[in-house]
Amino acid sequence: MTGFSFIGILFTDVSGWTNWLKNITVFFFVFFYVLAVFAMNSFADYEKDKHSKRLKIVGDISKQTYIQLFILFCVLFGVLSYAVNVTVLILSLSSLLLWGFYYLQPLRLKSTFLGGTLIHLLAGVLHFHTGYCSYQEYGIESLTISINFALLLSAGHFHHEIMDYDDDKSTGSKTTAVRIGKDKVLLLRTVLIAFTLFYWNTLFFFNIIETIAFYAFVVPTATLLIMSLIMRDKEIKKFQKISRAIFLIAGIAMILVKLAANANYF
């Protein structure tokens, strides 16, 4: 989730990256924002997570403490996002509201058919723009680009539903994976990644993205598609580790290439 905010920054003008005070402010705003979402998640899924093999560390602190942490992190990211600009504050609060719809009753869309995926798609667009709008004004171009990464975030959501399948099923959480089975969700993940790859190539064909950005992310997306085709649910953790690594490398590569191409700013 942290990365999807920072990705937005990669598509802004390098000349804006020279303000190191803003850079530090944006970093900590995103950091505390993600912690606020984590605290909301931990509060909402406390009883389930503390009995989960993967997430049992959540039970090391009390449920009430997560409410207190949520308030603290909201204050911190609220102040820092406002210090960046009002647009970023509105975007971050809007995305936080979406995560509330996702985690909390009465909606709790994570336990509905494709409801959680829809939230990830919408929140992905907002996450991208919290980074992007820290340095540039949003527009049709930024919205079009953000959809690509929102689709990837949605594919990641399918992936996590597969990871949490056993825990969700045992606790009666009616996620998409529980409703239709892991195999079908694996197929949905693959189809969504394939569509994302097609979408990214389409953006390049119509000159919406620059060559640097295209090659930085077409390779990891294609790799992700190949992995999704050949890796089954028993290799879910391996899939996650590799996918995170290749997109991290892609982001760093894009930063370095953009800085090198615009070295006159430094």
C-alpha positions in Angstrom: 0.0 0.0 0.0 2.9 2.3 0.7 4.3 1.7 -2.7 1.1 2.7 -4.5 1.3 6.2 -3.1 5.0 6.5 -4.0 4.5 5.2 -7.5 2.4 8.3 -8.2 5.4 10.5 -7.5 7.4 8.7 -10.2 5.1 10.2 -12.9 5.6 13.8 -11.8 8.3 16.2 -13.0 11.7 15.6 -11.6 12.2 19.3 -11.0 9.8 19.1 -8.1 11.8 16.4 -6.3 14.5 18.9 -5.2 12.4 20.1 -2.2 13.8 17.8 0.4 11.5 19.2 3.2 8.5 18.3 1.1 10.0 14.9 0.3 10.4 14.1 4.0 6.9 15.4 4.8 5.4 13.2 2.1 7.3 10.2 3.2 6.0 10.4 6.8 2.5 11.4 5.7 2.3 8.1 3.7 3.9 6.2 6.5 1.4 7.3 9.1 -1.5 6.9 6.7 -0.6 3.3 6.1 -0.3 2.7 9.9 -3.7 4.2 10.3 -5.2 1.8 7.8 -3.3 -1.1 9.5 -4.7 -0.1 12.9 -8.2 0.0 11.4 -7.6 -3.4 9.9 -6.3 -4.9 13.1 -9.3 -3.5 15.1 -11.9 -4.8 12.6 -10.3 -8.3 12.2 -8.9 -8.6 15.8 -10.7 -11.8 16.8 -9.9 -13.5 13.5 -6.3 -12.4 13.2 -5.2 -13.3 16.7 -6.0 -17.0 15.9 -4.4 -16.8 12.4 -1.0 -18.4 11.9 0.1 -15.5 9.6 -1.4 -12.6 11.6 -1.4 -13.8 15.2 1.1 -11.1 16.2 -1.9 -8.7 16.0 -3.1 -10.2 19.3 0.0 -9.0 21.1 -1.7 -5.7 22.0 -5.3 -5.1 23.0 -8.1 -4.3 20.6 -8.7 -1.0 22.4 -5.2 0.0 21.8 -5.7 -0.2 18.0 -8.5 2.4 18.3 -6.1 4.7 20.2 -3.3 4.1 17.6 -5.8 4.8 14.8 -6.7 8.2 16.2 -3.0 9.0 16.8 -1.9 8.0 13.2 -4.9 9.9 11.7 -3.9 13.1 13.5 -0.3 12.7 12.4 -1.0 11.9 8.7 -3.8 14.6 8.7 -1.4 17.3 9.8 1.4 16.2 7.5 -0.9 15.8 4.5 -2.4 19.3 5.1 1.2 20.6 5.2 1.7 19.2 1.7 -1.6 20.6 0.3 -5.3 20.5 0.8 -5.8 18.2 -2.2 -3.6 15.5 -0.7 -5.5 15.8 2.6 -8.9 15.3 0.9 -7.6 12.4 -1.2 -6.2 10.6 1.9 -9.3 11.1 3.9 -11.4 9.9 1.0 -9.4 6.7 0.6 -9.5 6.2 4.4 -13.3 6.3 4.1 -13.2 3.6 1.5 -11.1 1.4 3.7 -13.7 2.0 6.4 -16.4 0.7 4.0 -14.0 -2.3 3.3 -13.2 -3.3 6.9 -16.0 -2.0 9.2 -19.7 -2.9 9.8 -22.3 -2.4 8.6 -21.0 -2.6 5.1 -17.7 -4.6 5.6 -17.3 -5.0 1.8 -14.3 -7.3 2.2 -16.9 -10.1 3.0 -19.0 -9.5 -0.1 -18.6 -10.9 -3.6 -16.1 -8.6 -5.4 -16.9 -5.8 -3.0 -13.4 -5.8 -1.6 -11.9 -5.8 -5.1 -14.0 -2.7 -6.0 -12.7 -0.9 -3.0 -9.1 -1.7 -3.9 -9.7 -0.4 -7.4 -11.1 2.9 -6.2 -8.6 3.2 -3.4 -5.7 2.5 -5.8 -6.6 5.5 -7.9 -6.7 7.7 -4.7 -3.4 6.2 -3.4 -1.6 7.0 -6.6 -2.8 10.5 -6.5 -1.8 11.1 -2.9 1.7 10.8 -4.2 1.1 12.5 -7.5 -0.7 15.5 -6.2 2.0 16.1 -3.6 4.0 17.5 -6.6 1.6 18.2 -9.5 -2.0 18.9 -10.1 -4.1 15.9 -11.2 -5.6 15.6 -14.6 -7.0 13.1 -17.2 -3.5 11.8 -17.9 -2.7 11.1 -14.2 -6.2 9.5 -13.8 -5.6 7.2 -16.8 -2.2 6.1 -15.5 -3.4 5.6 -12.0 -6.0 3.0 -13.2 -3.2 0.7 -14.3 -1.8 0.6 -10.8 -5.2 0.4 -9.2 -5.8 -2.8 -11.4 -2.6 -4.2 -10.0 -3.7 -3.4 -6.5 -7.0 -5.2 -7.2 -5.1 -8.3 -8.5 -3.1 -8.1 -5.3 -6.3 -8.2 -3.3 -7.3 -11.5 -5.1 -3.9 -12.8 -4.1 -4.4 -11.9 -0.4 -7.8 -13.6 -0.5 -6.1 -16.8 -1.5 -3.6 -16.4 1.2 -6.3 -15.9 3.8 -8.7 -18.5 2.4 -8.4 -21.0 5.2 -8.7 -18.4 8.0 -11.6 -16.6 6.3 -13.5 -19.9 5.7 -13.0 -21.1 9.3 -14.3 -17.7 10.7 -17.2 -17.5 8.3 -15.9 -14.5 6.3 -17.6 -14.6 2.9 -14.9 -13.2 0.7 -14.9 -13.8 -3.0 -12.4 -16.7 -2.6 -14.6 -18.4 0.0 -17.7 -17.9 -2.1 -16.3 -19.3 -5.4 -13.1 -21.2 -4.5 -9.4 -20.6 -4.8 -9.1 -21.9 -8.3 -11.5 -19.4 -9.7 -9.9 -16.5 -7.8 -6.5 -17.6 -9.2 -8.1 -17.4 -12.6 -9.5 -13.9 -11.8 -6.1 -12.8 -10.6 -4.5 -14.0 -13.9 -7.1 -12.4 -16.1 -6.8 -9.1 -14.2 -3.0 -9.0 -14.6 -3.3 -9.9 -18.3 -5.8 -7.0 -18.8 -3.4 -4.7 -16.9 -0.6 -5.6 -19.2 -2.8 -4.9 -22.2 -3.9 -1.6 -20.7 -0.3 -0.5 -20.1 0.7 -1.3 -23.7 -2.4 0.7 -24.8 -1.3 3.7 -22.8 2.1 3.5 -24.5 0.6 3.1 -28.0 -1.4 6.3 -27.5 1.7 8.2 -26.1 0.1 8.7 -22.7 3.1 7.3 -20.9 6.8 8.0 -21.7 9.2 5.3 -22.8 11.0 5.2 -19.5 7.8 4.5 -17.6 6.6 1.9 -20.1 9.7 -0.3 -20.0 10.1 0.2 -16.2 6.7 -1.5 -15.6 5.9 -3.6 -18.6 8.6 -6.1 -17.7 7.5 -6.7 -14.1 3.8 -6.8 -15.1 4.7 -9.4 -17.8 6.7 -11.4 -15.2 3.8 -11.2 -12.8 1.5 -12.6 -15.5 3.8 -15.5 -16.2 4.1 -16.3 -12.5 0.3 -16.1 -12.1 -0.1 -18.6 -14.9 2.3 -21.2 -13.5 2.2 -20.7 -9.7 -0.6 -22.3 -7.8 -2.0 -21.5 -4.3 0.7 -23.6 -2.6 3.3 -21.1 -3.9 1.4 -18.1 -2.8 4.1 -16.7 -0.5 6.7 -17.1 -3.1 4.6 -15.3 -5.6 4.2 -12.4 -3.1 7.9 -12.1 -2.4 8.9 -12.1 -6.0 6.2 -9.7 -7.1 7.1 -7.2 -4.4 10.8 -7.4 -5.3 10.4 -6.9 -9.1 8.1 -3.9 -8.7 10.5 -2.4 -6.1 13.4 -2.8 -8.6 11.2 -1.3 -11.4 10.5 1.8 -9.3 14.1 2.3 -8.3 15.2 1.9 -11.9 12.7 4.5 -13.1 13.9 6.9 -10.4 17.5 6.5 -11.4 16.8 6.8 -15.1 14.7 9.9 -14.7 17.3 11.5 -12.4 20.0 10.7 -14.9 18.0 12.1 -17.8 17.4 15.3 -15.8 20.7 15.6 -14.1 20.8 19.4 -14.8 18.3 19.8 -12.0 20.8 18.6 -9.4 
